[in-house]
Amino acid sequence: MLDKAAHENFPVAPFFLPRAWRTDLMAVYGYARLVDDIGDGDLAPGGADAELLGLDRDQAGDALAMLDAFEADLHRVFQPFGEPRHPLLAALRPTVHRHGLTPEPFRGLIEANRQDQRIRRYATYQELLDYCELSANPVGRLVLGITGTASPERIRHSDAICTALQIIEHLQDVAEDLRRDRVYLPAEDMKRFGVTEADLAVPSGGARLRALVAKEAERAAALLNEGTPLVGSVHGRLKVLLAGFVAGGRAALRAVAAAGHDVLPGPPRPTKLSLLCEVGATLRREG
């Protein structure tokens, strides 16, 4: 999980945070990453995770059965007695009880991955936003819960940032998602720009696809701008952490633009220098 955290667009639990926060943020990241790996079929081979959850090893390939078993194990995290079967959930339990976290954000992430098994195309942009409400926004709410800074306004800004980050990740991973038989570009937008799924399955994107990616990137940038006041509403090291989240999104968008919005050859990734520059710019704007 630590290795995977290093490849995210934004810092998950950077060194400058208090150790307790880093531990709790990595516990939440481990949970979210494992749920995604179950939904994507990316678990380590051998079926060890299935066995930990009380399933047969041959059930490791049944994403819905795995998600059901994982949700049952999540229930044990919130019980006063009993121990979760999976070690990542056992590691999550102290975080949950230390901060009084509720089950809803964790269940939302599971439901998003159930939805991935049933729904592989999105007709409208609003449908995609509804999906992000389950797949992305719970993570930001958990960060606010861990840092004791949740409020209705901060949650609203956090949701905008998290939805933007999810959309940006989908833009970076268009080719990879198609290989999983998933398309997160709204069908109504593909039609408007004259893009077909065949256009997503070639080595390099044509002009119409690049124009569509530019439009979705513009929407994501607007969401980042909408959520950025969250950074100015907090202080100290938390301000720097949240600036890192926003900066990760902005640096990723710059990388997509630098690639001419051609995301098919491979995910355009920001450099560490561009990320640091964006962190500085965000802090100056929201200082």
C-alpha positions as CSV (number, residue, x, y, z in Angstrom):
1,M,0.0,0.0,0.0
2,L,2.9,2.4,0.7
3,D,4.3,1.7,-2.7
4,K,0.9,2.5,-4.3
5,A,0.6,5.7,-2.3
6,A,3.8,7.0,-3.9
7,H,2.2,6.9,-7.3
8,E,-0.8,9.0,-6.5
9,N,-1.1,12.5,-8.0
10,F,-1.1,14.1,-4.5
11,P,0.7,13.4,-1.2
12,V,-1.2,10.8,0.9
13,A,0.5,11.3,4.2
14,P,3.6,13.5,3.9
15,F,6.4,13.6,6.4
16,F,5.6,17.0,7.8
17,L,2.3,15.9,9.4
18,P,2.1,14.7,13.0
19,R,2.9,11.0,13.2
20,A,-0.6,10.2,14.5
21,W,-2.2,11.9,11.5
22,R,0.1,10.0,9.1
23,T,-0.8,6.7,10.7
24,D,-4.5,7.4,10.5
25,L,-4.3,8.8,6.9
26,M,-2.4,5.7,5.8
27,A,-5.0,3.5,7.5
28,V,-7.8,5.2,5.5
29,Y,-5.7,5.1,2.3
30,G,-5.0,1.4,2.8
31,Y,-8.8,0.8,3.2
32,A,-9.7,2.8,0.1
33,R,-6.9,1.2,-2.0
34,L,-7.9,-2.3,-1.0
35,V,-11.6,-1.7,-1.8
36,D,-10.5,-0.4,-5.3
37,D,-8.2,-3.4,-5.8
38,I,-11.1,-5.8,-5.0
39,G,-13.4,-3.9,-7.4
40,D,-10.7,-3.8,-10.2
41,G,-9.6,-7.4,-9.7
42,D,-6.1,-6.2,-8.8
43,L,-5.6,-8.3,-5.6
44,A,-2.4,-10.1,-5.1
45,P,-2.5,-13.6,-6.8
46,G,-3.1,-16.6,-4.6
47,G,-6.4,-15.7,-2.9
48,A,-4.9,-14.7,0.4
49,D,-7.3,-11.7,0.8
50,A,-10.3,-14.0,0.1
51,E,-9.2,-16.4,2.8
52,L,-8.6,-13.6,5.3
53,L,-12.2,-12.5,4.7
54,G,-13.6,-16.0,5.3
55,L,-14.0,-17.0,1.6
56,D,-12.5,-19.8,-0.4
57,R,-9.5,-18.8,-2.3
58,D,-11.3,-19.5,-5.6
59,Q,-13.8,-16.7,-4.7
60,A,-11.0,-14.1,-5.0
61,G,-12.1,-13.5,-8.6
62,D,-15.7,-12.8,-7.6
63,A,-15.6,-9.1,-6.9
64,L,-19.2,-8.9,-5.6
65,A,-18.7,-11.8,-3.2
66,M,-15.4,-10.2,-2.0
67,L,-17.0,-6.8,-1.5
68,D,-19.9,-8.4,0.5
69,A,-17.4,-10.2,2.7
70,F,-15.3,-7.0,3.1
71,E,-18.4,-5.0,4.1
72,A,-19.2,-7.7,6.7
73,D,-15.6,-7.4,8.0
74,L,-16.0,-3.6,8.1
75,H,-19.0,-4.0,10.4
76,R,-16.6,-5.6,12.9
77,V,-14.5,-2.4,12.9
78,F,-17.5,-0.5,14.4
79,Q,-18.5,-3.2,16.9
80,P,-17.3,-2.7,20.5
81,F,-16.1,-6.3,20.6
82,G,-14.7,-8.7,17.9
83,E,-11.7,-8.3,15.7
84,P,-11.8,-7.7,11.9
85,R,-10.4,-10.6,9.9
86,H,-8.4,-8.5,7.4
87,P,-5.2,-6.8,8.8
88,L,-6.0,-3.5,6.9
89,L,-9.3,-3.4,8.7
90,A,-7.7,-4.2,12.0
91,A,-5.3,-1.3,11.4
92,L,-8.3,0.9,10.6
93,R,-10.1,0.2,13.8
94,P,-8.0,2.4,16.1
95,T,-8.4,5.3,13.7
96,V,-12.1,5.0,13.6
97,H,-12.5,4.9,17.3
98,R,-9.9,7.6,18.0
99,H,-11.8,10.1,15.8
100,G,-15.4,8.9,16.1
101,L,-15.6,8.2,12.4
102,T,-18.9,6.9,11.1
103,P,-19.5,3.9,8.7
104,E,-21.1,5.9,5.9
105,P,-18.0,7.1,4.1
106,F,-16.4,3.6,4.2
107,R,-19.6,2.0,2.9
108,G,-19.8,4.6,0.2
109,L,-16.5,3.4,-1.2
110,I,-17.7,-0.2,-1.2
111,E,-20.9,0.8,-3.0
112,A,-18.9,2.7,-5.6
113,N,-17.0,-0.5,-6.4
114,R,-20.2,-2.5,-6.5
115,Q,-21.5,0.0,-9.0
116,D,-18.4,-0.6,-11.1
117,Q,-19.4,-4.2,-11.4
118,R,-22.9,-3.2,-12.7
119,I,-22.4,0.1,-14.6
120,R,-19.5,0.5,-17.0
121,R,-20.7,3.5,-19.0
122,Y,-22.2,6.9,-17.9
123,A,-24.8,8.6,-20.0
124,T,-24.5,12.1,-18.6
125,Y,-22.0,14.3,-16.7
126,Q,-24.5,14.3,-13.8
127,E,-24.4,10.5,-13.6
128,L,-20.6,10.7,-13.3
129,L,-20.9,13.3,-10.5
130,D,-23.3,11.0,-8.7
131,Y,-20.7,8.2,-9.0
132,C,-18.0,10.5,-7.6
133,E,-20.2,11.1,-4.6
134,L,-19.6,7.5,-3.7
135,S,-16.1,6.9,-5.2
136,A,-14.2,10.0,-4.2
137,N,-16.0,12.4,-1.8
138,P,-16.0,10.0,1.2
139,V,-12.2,10.2,1.2
140,G,-12.1,13.9,1.7
141,R,-14.8,13.7,4.4
142,L,-12.6,11.2,6.2
143,V,-9.6,13.5,6.1
144,L,-11.7,16.2,7.6
145,G,-12.9,13.8,10.3
146,I,-9.3,12.7,11.1
147,T,-8.1,16.3,11.4
148,G,-11.2,17.4,13.4
149,T,-12.0,20.1,11.0
150,A,-15.3,19.0,9.4
151,S,-18.1,21.6,8.9
152,P,-20.8,21.8,6.3
153,E,-18.9,24.4,4.2
154,R,-15.6,22.6,4.4
155,I,-17.4,19.3,3.4
156,R,-18.9,21.1,0.4
157,H,-15.5,22.4,-0.7
158,S,-13.9,19.1,0.0
159,D,-16.4,17.3,-2.2
160,A,-15.6,19.6,-5.1
161,I,-11.9,18.9,-4.8
162,C,-12.4,15.1,-4.5
163,T,-14.8,15.0,-7.5
164,A,-12.3,17.0,-9.5
165,L,-9.4,14.6,-8.6
166,Q,-11.6,11.6,-9.5
167,I,-12.4,13.1,-12.9
168,I,-8.7,13.9,-13.5
169,E,-7.7,10.4,-12.7
170,H,-10.4,9.1,-15.2
171,L,-8.9,11.4,-17.9
172,Q,-5.4,10.1,-17.2
173,D,-6.6,6.5,-17.3
174,V,-8.9,6.5,-20.4
175,A,-7.0,3.7,-22.1
176,E,-6.5,1.6,-19.0
177,D,-10.2,1.9,-18.1
178,L,-11.2,0.8,-21.6
179,R,-9.2,-2.3,-21.2
180,R,-11.3,-3.0,-18.1
181,D,-14.4,-2.4,-20.2
182,R,-15.1,0.9,-18.4
183,V,-15.7,4.3,-19.9
184,Y,-16.0,7.3,-17.6
185,L,-16.3,9.9,-20.4
186,P,-20.0,10.8,-20.4
187,A,-21.8,9.4,-23.5
188,E,-23.6,12.7,-24.1
189,D,-20.2,14.5,-24.3
190,M,-18.7,11.8,-26.5
191,K,-21.6,12.2,-28.9
192,R,-21.3,16.0,-28.8
193,F,-17.6,15.8,-29.8
194,G,-18.1,13.0,-32.3
195,V,-16.0,10.5,-30.3
196,T,-16.8,6.8,-30.4
197,E,-15.4,4.0,-28.3
198,A,-13.3,2.9,-31.2
199,D,-11.5,6.3,-30.9
200,L,-10.4,5.3,-27.4
201,A,-8.9,2.0,-28.5
202,V,-6.1,3.4,-30.7
203,P,-2.5,4.2,-29.8
204,S,-2.9,8.0,-30.0
205,G,-5.9,10.2,-29.6
206,G,-7.3,12.1,-32.6
207,A,-8.4,15.8,-32.6
208,R,-11.9,15.1,-31.5
209,L,-10.9,13.0,-28.5
210,R,-8.3,15.6,-27.5
211,A,-11.0,18.3,-27.7
212,L,-13.3,16.2,-25.5
213,V,-10.5,15.6,-22.9
214,A,-9.8,19.3,-22.9
215,K,-13.5,20.0,-22.1
216,E,-13.6,17.5,-19.2
217,A,-10.3,18.9,-17.9
218,E,-11.8,22.4,-18.0
219,R,-14.7,21.1,-15.8
220,A,-12.3,19.5,-13.4
221,A,-10.3,22.7,-13.1
222,A,-13.5,24.6,-12.3
223,L,-14.3,22.1,-9.5
224,L,-10.8,22.5,-8.1
225,N,-11.3,26.3,-8.1
226,E,-14.7,25.9,-6.4
227,G,-13.1,23.8,-3.6
228,T,-9.8,25.7,-3.2
229,P,-11.2,28.0,-0.4
230,L,-11.0,24.9,1.8
231,V,-7.2,25.5,1.9
232,G,-7.7,29.0,3.2
233,S,-10.1,27.9,5.9
234,V,-7.5,25.9,7.9
235,H,-4.1,26.6,9.3
236,G,-0.7,25.1,9.9
237,R,0.4,21.7,8.5
238,L,-3.2,20.9,7.5
239,K,-3.2,23.9,5.1
240,V,-0.1,22.5,3.4
241,L,-1.6,19.0,3.2
242,L,-4.8,20.3,1.6
243,A,-2.8,22.6,-0.7
244,G,-1.0,19.4,-1.8
245,F,-4.3,17.8,-2.8
246,V,-5.4,20.8,-4.9
247,A,-1.9,21.1,-6.3
248,G,-1.8,17.5,-7.3
249,G,-4.9,18.0,-9.3
250,R,-3.7,21.2,-11.0
251,A,-0.3,19.6,-11.8
252,A,-2.0,16.6,-13.3
253,L,-4.1,18.9,-15.5
254,R,-1.0,20.7,-16.6
255,A,0.6,17.3,-17.5
256,V,-2.5,16.4,-19.5
257,A,-2.4,19.8,-21.3
258,A,1.3,19.4,-22.0
259,A,0.6,16.1,-23.7
260,G,-1.8,18.0,-26.0
261,H,-4.7,16.3,-24.2
262,D,-3.7,13.0,-25.8
263,V,-4.1,10.6,-22.9
264,L,-4.0,7.3,-24.9
265,P,-0.3,6.7,-25.1
266,G,-0.1,6.5,-21.3
267,P,-1.3,8.5,-18.3
268,P,0.3,12.0,-18.3
269,R,1.8,12.4,-14.8
270,P,3.1,15.5,-13.2
271,T,6.7,15.9,-12.1
272,K,7.6,16.5,-8.5
273,L,8.9,19.9,-9.4
274,S,5.6,20.9,-11.0
275,L,3.7,19.6,-8.0
276,L,5.9,21.7,-5.6
277,C,5.4,24.7,-7.8
278,E,1.6,24.2,-7.7
279,V,1.7,23.8,-3.9
280,G,3.5,27.1,-3.6
281,A,1.1,28.9,-5.9
282,T,-1.9,27.5,-4.1
283,L,-0.6,28.5,-0.7
284,R,0.1,32.0,-2.0
285,R,-3.4,32.4,-3.3
286,E,-5.0,31.0,-0.2
287,G,-2.6,32.4,2.4
